[in-house]
Structures are given as structure tokens and as C-alpha cells.
Amino acid sequence: MATSVDMLIAGEARPAAATFDRLNPVTGEVATRAAAATAEEATAAADAADAAFPVWSALGPNARRALLNKAADALESKAYAFVDAMMGEIGATEGWARFNLMLAAGMVREAAALTTQIGGEVIPSDKPGCIAMALREPVGVILGIAPWNAPIILGVRAIAVPLACGNTVVLKASEQCPRTHALIVEAFNDAGLPKGAVNLVTNAPADAGEVVGALIDHPAVRRINFTGSTAVGRIIAKRAAEHLKPVLLELGGKAPFIVLEDADLDEAVKAAAFGAFMNSGQICMSTERIIVVDAVADAFAAKFKEKVGSMPVGDPREGKTPLGAVVDAKTVAHVKSLIDDAVASGAETLVGGDANGVLMPAHVIDKVTPAMKLFRDESFGPVVGIIRAKDEADAIALANDTEYGLSAAVFTRDTARGLRVARQIKSGICHVNGPTVHDEAQMPFGGTKASGYGRFGGKAGIDSFTELRWVTIETMPGHYPI
């Protein structure tokens, strides 16, 4: 039976004049019937956030901390509802849903801990008797736009640190998971935050451009954070630029995973399999290109083939397999097109198979080259390519031969060498002897190049969601030339 979802504005459920249906990708049944806001209806959320800003921003840091900690508890209390929503709306496994909730609750608690870390400094002034201060202050209403693939983590990330900094928030839910994102806002409201501190807008897919555009244009909205595709990120950045509004963008990726000749191959195989196929490869940090030096390429490929071949796909509702559903049939078609192009150009399939609807098995494609689409285009699905490099320098060049720059990894037993290689990879994140998929609330998370700009997480998040102001106090009579 479908679940109904209204917008949540000023602490109250608010229907829209129309609704849209989100279908379960596995069964085809209606999972959620949600409010399809018009641009005019959506702006009510920004109005409510604007009205709540003076109240929320005036609360002391420990009062905000207490309410955010209550919100983390409220999130965890909705575990069964979150699992049901994610399984129904995006075909997630129960394990992926519970991991989402665990990390998201931790993110809220980390944000709560930041409320007393929003500090400034006193700066020496050349002017006698002048006390000069740099202060960080909340900016106003933040528009957060979160995707479907890690919906609790990324939905919470869009709002937790902005709230900790004293801002109010409008969360624009993903059309693929409106109920999951609604549960997040419900949890914050249940915690007792002032009405309007957190608001939810849902919209039909066809109306996304109009609704998001209206919210960006709203004069109360002062900053926008968006996690999603590079193509949409460019549109949002252009729209915001018309109003000179700062944007934090975390976009696509094509993460390289370098394996050098002195790597522990067994550890590299485990990390690469996890990075490539966790959530069926539908993670911005997913390992998409395994770059192996020739000296160990055959040995690695054999071990990796064996590992991935033991990872079956199955119905996520049963929870018996490491791979579950992808989000829709378009993903299956896109991944298949990348594989077909690579194989037609000389690549070899080590592991693969036909999809059963949205249940697509893991694919490993060997001998991928830079001329193939699989080398360049983000797959966002259960496929990874193996690229063979002549040596370390060639591996670094191949890793950097991409428009993206989010996450990366390098495996070597020589940690000093690993750090040296990591420093040469053009990405916002790089892990030595660890997977490309790694996230912690206190870390500065974000990319370079077409993967976006700005940083979520920890003190970097404070920089993103506060305004730095210069304030002075004169303590002596002034001397002026006129």
C-alpha cells in the first residue's frame, strides 16, 4: 500500500494541489504518493524558514546542541520506517538502509558538537585602541538539495551543519525518495526545533527545474548546497550566480583505484570490490577505474575475478545477497551501453551476466583504455573497468585523465610512496591502502574539477555555512586627517 507524503512547512503537513507517484523499482507498484508542489507552493517553505531564522539563530550553542542531539535520537527511533521507505522507493537492501541511518545519526551528533566550535579571532590592528574581530555568523536560509542514492546520509548532510551554525533550512527532497527525505524532516520536527527551522518540499520530476529555480530565486535563500549529477550542478550554479549566491556542490565522480607492484593484492581486491559494488556502485565515491601496473595486472585480475564472481545479485527484500537492485531501468541500459562500447573496442568481460529487471549483476571489464566510454563516463552502477598501466607515473597520469576529481585510492606497501602518489592525484579525497568509499562526519568532504567545489563536514562545514565578518570596537578617541 502506497504511503502519502505531504510537504512539511513550519512544522505542519501541507498538501499540494497535485500529487505524483514514486514506483517501487523492483515490483513496479506505487511506493509513495507525494505532494507535487508548484513553484508558488514551494516558496512557502522558504517563507517559513525566513520567519524562523530570528528565533533559531538567537538560541545559544548549547540549546541548539541539545535539540540536535534529540534529533539524532528521533532519527534512530524511525529505523523501521526508514528501512521500509528505502526498500520501497529505491530498492535498497536493509543493510544499506541501516548503514545510512547509523552514519546519518552520527552526522547529526557531530553537528551538535560543532555548535560551540563556531569561533572567531581577535586580529591585531595598526590603529591605536582598535579591537578588531573576525566573527562567524549564520547567513539565513539554506536550500539543501539531496539525491536518492544514500538518501538519509545525504539528506541529513544537507541540513545538520547548517542548523548547527544557526541557519534555517529548506530540504528539497529527491523525486525518487520523497518519503525517506520526509522522515528526516519529521525527526527534526519531533525533536522540538522551532517551527519552520527545517522544512520539506517535494515535487514531481517534470517540475523540478521550476521548483528549484523558484527556491534559488527566493530572496530569503542565501546559500545552496546540492549533491547530485554534474549536469544538474552546472544548472544550479548558473542560476545561483545570477543572484551572486554561494553554492556548495558535490557532484559526479569516476574514482581511480591505483594498484602498484608492491601492493598487498588481497587487501587491494577486498577494498576494490567493496568500493566498486557497495550499493551496486550507486555511490558518488564508487570505484569506477582500477588502474593496475603491468607487473601485477594479471595476478590482480585473477584474484578480483574470483572475488567478484562470488558476489551474486538478488532481491533486496530478501537480504540474502551483497548486490540488490539498481534504482531504475535507465541505469541498467546506461551500464550496458558502456559495457557494450568497451567490449566492441577490445575490452574483455571477466565477470558479468544479464540483468533481471533492475537486478543487475556485478560486471568487471578488463583491458579498458582511455578511448572507451567506460573509462570516461560515470556509470553509477555495478560495473568497474580494469586499466593496465606501464608504471607508477603512467598510473598517475591515467588516474588524472578525467574531468572528475572526487575520491581516489592507491595501494602500496610503502606508505611514504603511497602518500607521494596521493599528493599527485587531482581529487578532493584520496586514501592510501583504503577504499574509495569512505565517509566520516568530521572530515572535509568534497571534490575538484567537475566533481564540484566547497566542503561538507567538520570545521570545513562551518566555513561553508557561516558568514565571516570583520567587526571593530574603538576604545580611544579618533584622530582624523580632516
Solvent accessible surface area in square Angstrom, and as a share of the most:
residue,aa,sasa,rsa
1,M,237,1.06
2,A,35,0.27
3,T,48,0.28
4,S,91,0.59
5,V,12,0.07
6,D,55,0.28
7,M,1,0.00
8,L,20,0.10
9,I,2,0.01
10,A,34,0.26
11,G,24,0.23
12,E,101,0.45
13,A,64,0.50
14,R,103,0.37
15,P,91,0.57
16,A,16,0.13
17,A,100,0.77
18,A,53,0.41
19,T,81,0.47
20,F,21,0.09
21,D,62,0.32
22,R,35,0.13
23,L,86,0.43
24,N,17,0.09
25,P,25,0.16
26,V,39,0.22
27,T,52,0.30
28,G,47,0.45
29,E,117,0.52
30,V,46,0.26
31,A,18,0.14
32,T,0,0.00
33,R,106,0.39
34,A,0,0.00
35,A,2,0.02
36,A,7,0.05
37,A,0,0.00
38,T,59,0.34
39,A,10,0.08
40,E,129,0.58
41,E,47,0.21
42,A,0,0.00
43,T,37,0.21
44,A,22,0.17
45,A,0,0.00
46,A,0,0.00
47,D,76,0.40
48,A,13,0.10
49,A,0,0.00
50,D,70,0.36
51,A,77,0.60
52,A,5,0.04
53,F,47,0.20
54,P,83,0.52
55,V,86,0.49
56,W,0,0.00
57,S,31,0.20
58,A,85,0.66
59,L,56,0.28
60,G,36,0.35
61,P,55,0.35
62,N,93,0.48
63,A,43,0.33
64,R,20,0.07
65,R,68,0.25
66,A,51,0.40
67,L,30,0.15
68,L,0,0.00
69,N,56,0.29
70,K,114,0.48
71,A,0,0.00
72,A,0,0.00
73,D,80,0.41
74,A,15,0.12
75,L,0,0.00
76,E,75,0.34
77,S,91,0.59
78,K,37,0.15
79,A,16,0.13
80,Y,177,0.67
81,A,30,0.24
82,F,1,0.00
83,V,13,0.08
84,D,80,0.41
85,A,2,0.01
86,M,0,0.00
87,M,36,0.16
88,G,16,0.15
89,E,1,0.01
90,I,6,0.03
91,G,1,0.01
92,A,6,0.04
93,T,29,0.17
94,E,74,0.33
95,G,51,0.49
96,W,13,0.05
97,A,1,0.01
98,R,90,0.33
99,F,79,0.33
100,N,0,0.00
101,L,13,0.06
102,M,124,0.55
103,L,26,0.13
104,A,0,0.00
105,A,1,0.00
106,G,30,0.29
107,M,14,0.06
108,V,0,0.00
109,R,86,0.31
110,E,48,0.22
111,A,0,0.00
112,A,1,0.00
113,A,48,0.37
114,L,8,0.04
115,T,5,0.03
116,T,62,0.36
117,Q,88,0.39
118,I,35,0.18
119,G,51,0.49
120,G,52,0.50
121,E,109,0.49
122,V,104,0.60
123,I,71,0.36
124,P,129,0.81
125,S,45,0.29
126,D,156,0.81
127,K,91,0.39
128,P,99,0.62
129,G,24,0.23
130,C,19,0.12
131,I,73,0.37
132,A,6,0.04
133,M,41,0.18
134,A,10,0.07
135,L,58,0.29
136,R,59,0.22
137,E,57,0.26
138,P,42,0.26
139,V,24,0.14
140,G,6,0.06
141,V,1,0.01
142,I,0,0.00
143,L,0,0.00
144,G,0,0.00
145,I,10,0.05
146,A,4,0.03
147,P,21,0.13
148,W,35,0.12
149,N,6,0.03
150,A,7,0.05
151,P,0,0.00
152,I,0,0.00
153,I,9,0.05
154,L,11,0.06
155,G,0,0.00
156,V,0,0.00
157,R,18,0.06
158,A,4,0.03
159,I,0,0.00
160,A,2,0.01
161,V,18,0.11
162,P,0,0.00
163,L,0,0.00
164,A,0,0.00
165,C,3,0.02
166,G,0,0.00
167,N,0,0.00
168,T,0,0.00
169,V,0,0.00
170,V,0,0.00
171,L,0,0.00
172,K,7,0.03
173,A,1,0.01
174,S,7,0.05
175,E,32,0.14
176,Q,48,0.21
177,C,0,0.00
178,P,0,0.00
179,R,41,0.15
180,T,0,0.00
181,H,0,0.00
182,A,3,0.02
183,L,15,0.07
184,I,0,0.00
185,V,0,0.00
186,E,61,0.27
187,A,0,0.00
188,F,0,0.00
189,N,34,0.17
190,D,95,0.49
191,A,10,0.08
192,G,49,0.47
193,L,9,0.05
194,P,29,0.18
195,K,136,0.58
196,G,0,0.00
197,A,0,0.00
198,V,1,0.00
199,N,0,0.00
200,L,0,0.00
201,V,0,0.00
202,T,1,0.00
203,N,1,0.00
204,A,17,0.13
205,P,88,0.55
206,A,101,0.78
207,D,48,0.25
208,A,26,0.20
209,G,58,0.56
210,E,108,0.48
211,V,0,0.00
212,V,16,0.09
213,G,2,0.02
214,A,20,0.16
215,L,0,0.00
216,I,1,0.01
217,D,49,0.25
218,H,23,0.10
219,P,108,0.68
220,A,14,0.11
221,V,0,0.00
222,R,96,0.35
223,R,28,0.10
224,I,2,0.01
225,N,1,0.01
226,F,13,0.05
227,T,10,0.06
228,G,22,0.21
229,S,53,0.34
230,T,11,0.07
231,A,67,0.52
232,V,67,0.38
233,G,0,0.00
234,R,125,0.46
235,I,116,0.59
236,I,6,0.03
237,A,23,0.17
238,K,142,0.60
239,R,87,0.32
240,A,0,0.00
241,A,62,0.48
242,E,132,0.59
243,H,73,0.33
244,L,157,0.78
245,K,12,0.05
246,P,67,0.42
247,V,20,0.12
248,L,10,0.05
249,L,5,0.03
250,E,1,0.00
251,L,8,0.04
252,G,4,0.04
253,G,2,0.02
254,K,4,0.02
255,A,3,0.02
256,P,7,0.05
257,F,0,0.00
258,I,0,0.00
259,V,0,0.00
260,L,0,0.00
261,E,79,0.36
262,D,42,0.22
263,A,5,0.04
264,D,48,0.25
265,L,27,0.13
266,D,84,0.43
267,E,80,0.36
268,A,0,0.00
269,V,9,0.05
270,K,109,0.46
271,A,13,0.10
272,A,0,0.00
273,A,1,0.01
274,F,86,0.36
275,G,0,0.00
276,A,1,0.01
277,F,3,0.01
278,M,55,0.24
279,N,24,0.12
280,S,2,0.01
281,G,1,0.01
282,Q,3,0.01
283,I,8,0.04
284,C,15,0.09
285,M,13,0.06
286,S,3,0.02
287,T,1,0.01
288,E,7,0.03
289,R,1,0.00
290,I,0,0.00
291,I,0,0.00
292,V,0,0.00
293,V,3,0.02
294,D,78,0.40
295,A,85,0.66
296,V,22,0.13
297,A,0,0.00
298,D,102,0.53
299,A,49,0.38
300,F,0,0.00
301,A,8,0.06
302,A,66,0.51
303,K,81,0.34
304,F,0,0.00
305,K,97,0.41
306,E,135,0.61
307,K,77,0.33
308,V,2,0.01
309,G,54,0.52
310,S,78,0.50
311,M,28,0.12
312,P,74,0.46
313,V,38,0.22
314,G,14,0.13
315,D,27,0.14
316,P,3,0.02
317,R,128,0.47
318,E,111,0.50
319,G,53,0.51
320,K,167,0.71
321,T,36,0.21
322,P,75,0.47
323,L,1,0.01
324,G,5,0.05
325,A,6,0.04
326,V,0,0.00
327,V,5,0.03
328,D,41,0.21
329,A,71,0.55
330,K,166,0.70
331,T,18,0.10
332,V,22,0.13
333,A,64,0.50
334,H,72,0.32
335,V,0,0.00
336,K,111,0.47
337,S,57,0.37
338,L,3,0.01
339,I,15,0.07
340,D,70,0.36
341,D,43,0.22
342,A,0,0.00
343,V,67,0.38
344,A,92,0.71
345,S,69,0.45
346,G,52,0.50
347,A,6,0.05
348,E,78,0.35
349,T,68,0.39
350,L,39,0.19
351,V,24,0.14
352,G,33,0.32
353,G,42,0.41
354,D,138,0.71
355,A,38,0.29
356,N,114,0.58
357,G,58,0.55
358,V,15,0.08
359,L,28,0.14
360,M,6,0.03
361,P,24,0.15
362,A,3,0.03
363,H,11,0.05
364,V,0,0.00
365,I,0,0.00
366,D,4,0.02
367,K,85,0.36
368,V,4,0.02
369,T,57,0.33
370,P,48,0.30
371,A,101,0.78
372,M,7,0.03
373,K,115,0.49
374,L,2,0.01
375,F,0,0.00
376,R,93,0.34
377,D,58,0.30
378,E,36,0.16
379,S,2,0.02
380,F,50,0.21
381,G,2,0.02
382,P,0,0.00
383,V,3,0.02
384,V,0,0.00
385,G,1,0.01
386,I,0,0.00
387,I,4,0.02
388,R,67,0.24
389,A,0,0.00
390,K,151,0.64
391,D,73,0.38
392,E,32,0.15
393,A,72,0.56
394,D,31,0.16
395,A,0,0.00
396,I,16,0.08
397,A,60,0.47
398,L,20,0.10
399,A,2,0.02
400,N,32,0.16
401,D,54,0.28
402,T,21,0.12
403,E,92,0.41
404,Y,23,0.09
405,G,5,0.05
406,L,4,0.02
407,S,1,0.01
408,A,0,0.00
409,A,0,0.00
410,V,0,0.00
411,F,5,0.02
412,T,1,0.01
413,R,159,0.58
414,D,67,0.35
415,T,94,0.54
416,A,72,0.55
417,R,33,0.12
418,G,0,0.00
419,L,106,0.53
420,R,125,0.45
421,V,0,0.00
422,A,14,0.11
423,R,194,0.71
424,Q,81,0.36
425,I,11,0.06
426,K,127,0.54
427,S,23,0.15
428,G,27,0.26
429,I,21,0.11
430,C,40,0.24
431,H,35,0.15
432,V,51,0.29
433,N,65,0.33
434,G,14,0.13
435,P,36,0.23
436,T,0,0.00
437,V,18,0.10
438,H,80,0.36
439,D,30,0.15
440,E,59,0.26
441,A,18,0.14
442,Q,85,0.38
443,M,88,0.39
444,P,77,0.48
445,F,10,0.04
446,G,0,0.00
447,G,2,0.02
448,T,47,0.28
449,K,91,0.38
450,A,13,0.10
451,S,0,0.00
452,G,5,0.05
453,Y,114,0.43
454,G,32,0.31
455,R,62,0.23
456,F,4,0.02
457,G,12,0.11
458,G,4,0.03
459,K,135,0.57
460,A,26,0.20
461,G,0,0.00
462,I,7,0.04
463,D,79,0.41
464,S,24,0.16
465,F,3,0.01
466,T,2,0.01
467,E,80,0.36
468,L,103,0.51
469,R,119,0.43
470,W,189,0.66
471,V,44,0.25
472,T,56,0.33
473,I,87,0.44
474,E,86,0.39
475,T,82,0.48
476,M,105,0.47
477,P,113,0.71
478,G,38,0.36
479,H,169,0.76
480,Y,158,0.60
481,P,136,0.86
482,I,198,1.01
